[in-house]
């Protein structure tokens, strides 16, 4: 019998990079999130308001969204509602509050 293939090699090839879209109107929060997440998660983009978030999801197709609840122009909760209605590919959303 032959030896079994190295499973770690195959696991690395099968894993895809998770792409995140960050939405917050506080630059320091975005920078902090970026430092925490990279390099484990690829930052697909950053936006500063809810309308830009909705548009960016369509364009960038991230795997996850990390959004501030109190985004200007369209709050994070309403932006995620709109995204869920029109874009079923993005299944993971994390809303946060930054005073």
Residue pairs with C-beta under 8 A, 6 or more apart in sequence:
17 41
17 42
18 40
18 41
18 42
18 63
18 64
19 41
19 42
19 43
19 44
19 60
19 61
19 62
19 63
19 64
20 37
20 41
20 42
20 43
20 44
20 62
20 63
20 64
20 65
20 66
21 43
21 44
21 45
21 46
21 47
21 53
21 56
21 57
21 60
21 62
21 64
21 65
21 66
22 30
22 33
22 34
22 43
22 45
22 46
22 47
22 66
22 67
23 46
23 47
23 48
23 49
23 50
23 52
23 53
23 56
23 65
23 66
23 67
23 68
23 71
23 76
23 79
24 30
24 33
24 46
24 48
24 66
24 67
24 68
24 71
24 96
24 98
25 48
25 49
25 68
25 71
25 72
26 68
26 98
29 68
29 98
30 46
33 66
34 43
34 46
37 43
41 64
44 60
44 61
44 62
45 56
45 60
45 62
47 53
47 56
48 71
48 72
49 71
49 72
49 73
49 74
50 67
50 71
50 72
50 73
50 74
50 75
50 76
50 78
50 79
51 73
51 74
51 79
52 73
53 65
53 67
53 71
53 74
53 76
53 79
53 83
54 74
54 79
54 82
54 83
56 62
57 65
57 83
57 87
57 90
58 86
58 87
61 89
61 90
62 90
63 90
63 92
64 90
64 92
64 93
64 94
65 80
65 83
65 90
65 92
65 93
65 94
66 94
66 96
67 76
67 79
67 80
67 93
67 94
67 95
67 96
68 76
68 95
68 96
68 97
68 98
69 75
69 76
69 77
69 95
69 96
69 97
70 76
70 97
70 98
71 79
74 82
76 95
77 95
80 93
80 95
83 90
83 93
84 90
84 93
